[in-house]
Each structure stands twice: as structure tokens, then as C-alpha cells.
Amino acid sequence: MEKYKTLEIVQRNAESSVFHLNLNRPSFRNALSLDFFSEFPQALASLDQNTNVSVIVLGGNGAHFCSGIDLKALESISEGSQSGDRGRAGERLRRFIKFLQDAVTAVERCRKPVIAGIHGACIGAGIDLVTACDVRFCTEDAFFSVKEVDLAITADVGTLQRLPSIVGYGNAIELALTGRRFSGSEAKSLGLVSRVFASKEAMDEGVRLVAEGIAAKSPLAVTGTKAVLLRCRDLTVDQGLDYVATWNSGMLFSGDLAEAVSAQIQKRKPVFAKL
């Protein structure tokens, strides 16, 4: 496994194609440093291209999932934007914001499903991360906040773009304007997470079962489902139907389809080739 300053990649079971990508700055409550924004897309691309990986679980080491962006990173951004010509400083800042955005969007670029397991704090940039994930679970003690407004920032790394389609516009704007803290149970009622677990141990086991279940399915069907859902988010129903018809015209007739049908007839578990 590659080594990173801010991340840790773990394969808990050598026989499993489920890999864990953990935020690994527990002494800083997994606050996201500038190094993270370089390393995160690299780590995801590495896992995406690894044929032994079917599903990625995103978590945090220590007591919290993520406490937001590191304030030192904000300080360096502020200092860099105040020097020299105002227009050029603004252009540098715009490119830097796009760099941060691209790191989070790497979750969606990754063909493999990314499941977020959230415990403790999930604040600010932590919500940017989890809203880009495909499936989200949390513990009862998890708490959330779209915190940027309290730091005099308009959230700009993905929350304002992704959260409304997950929890609805009315809920998203209320959370973003108030910056208030909300619980794991409220996150479930809003639809931000699919399930709440009593403890981190229970969540880890629940996430494992879901991830292993997905990993056992056709990798072509799984990656295709993710790709089509993400693309159709920005399309009309008719456009989405046309897109999936075109997708399946190239992907449907595969060895996976033959194996799935054969397994159903023979009443056995299918075995699919790696992607």
C-alpha cells in the first residue's frame, strides 16, 4: 500500500475486495490540511485502478470523522489572496478553490462505490466529502454542521451543490444559513444517511455487510449503476433513459450477464471476473 501523510489505506481481510480509506490525522480531529487535497484524489485513483478493489469505505481514525478544513490552510489561503494585483490575486484564488473542489469530486470520478462511515464530528468540509459519497451511514453520537457560514465563508467545495438533491432545497438552505449542529438521528430523518448505528463497532459491522454484499455483485453492473445515476442527476427523464440505453448497448452483453443467469438457474452464488 502507498503511504500518505493524511490518509491510510487498509484491507482488513486479505480475501475481501472491500478496502478502507481512512482520514488519518486523529490528533487534529481529521481536519483537512492542504496535503489532504493533493493526496485524496491520488489515493482514490489508485484504488479505482486496482483490480482487487470493488468497494471503498471512507472513514476517520480516532474520535471523529472530520472536523472540517484545517484553519492553518484557511490562513494560508487568506494570505495568498491579499498580495499583488487584485484581479490576479482573485484568479489565483479561483484556481485554488477549483483545486479543492476537484479533490472532493474525485469521489464521483472513482468508478467504485464509496461508502462513508461517519462517527463523531462531521463538520464543514466533512459534509463536502460525505455528500459526494454514494452511500452514507453514521453512529448515534455523530453530529453534523454546515459550518462555513460561521467562518464568514460561502461553502464552495460541494455542499451547496450536492446537499439539496439529498435532503431537499428547504432543508439544505436552512442548514447552510444557520450552520447549526444536527444529530445522527436528524441526519437519518433528512435522508443524509441511510442508517444510524448504536456504536462505531456496530456501524463498522453494518458497513462491512453492505460493502461485501455490493462487492459480490457484477462489477460492470455496479460501476454502471453509479455512473448512470450520477449522469442522470443533471438530465431530464427522457435524456436519462436515452443515456442508459446507450450505456447498456455497449455494456449489457457481457460475461457477467451470462454468469448471473447461469448462477440463477443453478441456484449458486455467481463469481464475476475482476474489473
N, C-alpha and C positions, 0 to 999 in steps of 0.2 A: 504493500500500500504506500502511496505517496504521503509525504509528511507536509503538514501545513502549520502555520503559526496560529491560526484562528479556528481551525476545523479538525475533526477526527473522523476517519472512515473506519467503520467496524463491521466485520462479518461475524455475527455471533455464533452461527452454526455453519461449519465448513460444507455441509451438504445443502445449504439453503442458497437461493438466489436473491434473498432479501438482504440488502445492505443498509447500514445505518450511517447517516451523515450528521454528525453532532457539532453544534456550535461549542467551541472549546475554550472559552475564556471565563471559567466559573468564578474566579476571584473578582471579575468585573461584571458579574451577573450577565455574562454573554452579551455585553454591549458591543455593537458592531463598529470595529475600527476600520480605517482606510484599507488595511491589509485584507480584511474580510471581503471587501468589494472586488478585489483582484482575485482572491483565492476561490471564492464561492463558485463563479462560473467555470473556473478551471476544474474544480472538483466534480461539478455536475457533468461537464463534458466528458471527463474521464470515466465516470460511472455509466454515462449514456453509451459510450463506445465499448464498454466492457461486456462481452457476450455472456459472462457469468452472472450479470446483474439483470433482474427482472423488475424489481420494485425497490424504491428508495424510501427510507423512513427518516424524516428530518426531525431532530430533537435537540435538546440542550443539556450539556453536562452541568452538574451542580444543582443548586436550589431553584433556578429559574430558567425558563426557555430563552427569553431575550428581553433585556431592559431598554432596548432602543439603540439609537446611534450613539457612539461614544462622544461625549461632549468635547473631547480634545479634537476630534475630527471636525466638529462644528466650528471650533475656534480657528482651525487652520483654513477652513473654507472662508470664514469671515475675513481673516487677514488677507487672503489672496485676492478677494474681490474688491478691496479698498485701495489697491495700489495702481498707479498709472491712469491712462485714459479710461474714462467711464464706459465708453462703448466697448473697448477691447476687454476691459475687466468683466463686463456683462457677458460678452461672448465666451470668455474663459469659464465663467460660472455656468453658463448654459451647457457647455460641453461637459463640465464636471457633473452636473445634475444628470445628464444623459448617460454618463458612465455609471452612476449609482443605479439608475433605472435599469440599465442593461443587465447589471448583476442580478437583480431580482427577477427580471423577465427570463433569465436563464432557466428558471424552474419550468416555465411554459415551453421553452425551446427543447428541454430534455424530453426525449420520446417516452422514457419510462415513467410510470406513475410515481408521484411524490406525495407521501402521506405525512402530515405534520402531527406529531405527538407533543402536546403543549402542557407544561406544568409550571406552576409559579407565575411569574410575570410574563406577559406578552404585551409590550408597550411600544408605541410609535413604529419604528422600523420593523419591529417584530410582527406587527399586523401587516405591514407591507409584504413580509415574507410569507406568512401563512395564507393570505388571500390569493397568492399566486399558486399555492399548492392545490393538488387535485382533491384530496380528502383531508379533513381535519378532525382530530379528537382532542379532548382535554381532560384534566383531572378536576375534581370538585374544588380544589384550592387554587385553581388557575384564576388569574384576573387579567383584564384587558383594558387598554386605553388608547384611543387615537390621540396621542399626546401633543402632536406638533403645534396645535393652536396655542398651547400654554408656553411654548418656546418662541412665540411670535413668528411661526413658520406656517405657510400653506403646505400641507403634506404633498410631496412631489415625487415619491418613489413608487407609487402604485395603489395606495389605499383608496384614494378618491376615485380612481378609475375602476377598481375591481370590487370594492366593498358593496356599492349599490346593487350590483347584479346578484350578490349573495344574500344580503339581508333586506333589500328594498331601499329605494331612494330616501324615503322618510326616516327610516331608522339610521341610515348611513349619515345623513346630514346632521341629525341630532347628536350622534356620537362624535362626529368630526368637529362640530361647532362648540360643544361643551367640553370635550376632552375628558369626560367623566369616566371613572372606573366602573367596569361591569364584570360580573362574575361568570364562572363557567356555566352555571345553570341558565343565566340570561343569554349567554352566547349560544347555548343549545336552542333556546326558545326563539332566538332571532334567526337561526339557521346557519350561524357562522361555523359551528361544529356539529358533527353528526351524532356524537355520543359523549357523555360525561362519565368518567370512572371515579370510583371512590378513592383510589390511591394511584401513585405512579406505577407501582408494581402491577396493579390490575390493568392500568392503561397499556403498559408495555406488553402484557399478555394479550389483551384485546387487539392491539395494533398488529401484533405478530400473527394472530389468526387471520385477520383481514388481509394482511400483506401476503401471507403464504397462500391464501385462497386465490388471490389475484395472480400470484406468480405461477400457479398451477395451470392457468388458462393459456390459450393461444397467444403468443406474444404479438402476432400480427393483428389479432382482434383487439388486444388491449391497447397497443400503441395507436391503432386506427381509431378506436373509440375516443381516446384522449385528443388526437389530432382533429377529428371531426367536431367534437364538442367545442373545442377552443375556436376553431374557424367559424362555426355556426353562431357563435356568440355575437358576431358582428354582421350576420347575414339575415335576410328575410327567410321565412319558412321555405318559400319556393327556391330561393338561392341555395339554402342549406340542403334541400332534397337533391338538387342538381349536383351539388358538391359531393355528397356521399355516394350518389350514383356513379359519378366519375371515379371517385376513390375506389369503390368496390369493383368497378370494371377492370381495374388493374390489380386488385389485391384478393378478390374473393376466391378464385380458383387456385388454391394453394395446397401444399402438403398438409397444412394444419386442418383444413376443411375435411380432407379425406380421413385424417386421423381421428378427428372429433366424431365424424359419422360412424366410423368403424368401431370406436370405443363405445358409442351409444348402443350399437347393435350387439356388441359382445359383452355389454354390461361390465366394463372395466374402466379404470381411470386412463384418460389419454396421456400420451407422452409426446411433447412437442419439441422440435429442434430449437436450438438457441437462435436468438436474433442477432 
